[in-house]
Amino acid sequence: MVKPTGITNRIRILRFEAGEMTQAELAERISVTRQTVIAIEKGRYSPSLETAFRIARVFAVPLEQVFQYADDEGTAP
């Protein structure tokens, strides 16, 4: 079983706010596979910093509006 990362994200919400962008469309725009987008959205995979910035740039939002990190107490730093 894959352990979820401590990073959460709003990618699914941002995709729907962007005209119901599909996972495949996002994957193409950031040069990864659709399976990678699925894994990132579900929190099973933490993207590279470069990929994280590409995702934020697609949605024209700061990185912090896409990804959040919870510390050991379950709160954001």
Residue, then its C-alpha position, 0 to 999 in steps of 0.5 A: m500500500v502506498k503511504p499518502t504524502g503530507i502534501t494536499n492539493r486543490i488540483r481537482i477544484l482548480r481544473f473544474e474552475a478552469g472550464e472543467m479541464t480534464q486530467a489528460e489536458l492538464a497532463e499535456r500542458i505540464s508534460v506528464t502522463r495522465q496517470t501522474v496527474i491522477a497520482i498527484e491529485k490523490g496525494r499518492y505522489s509528490p511532484s517535482l518542484e518544476t512540475a509543481f510550478r508548471i501546475a500553478r502556472v497553468f492555473a495562473v495562481p501562486l504555488e500555495q494556492v495549489f499545494q499545502y503542506a501539513d506538519d506532524e500536528g496536521t496543521a499548515p506551517 
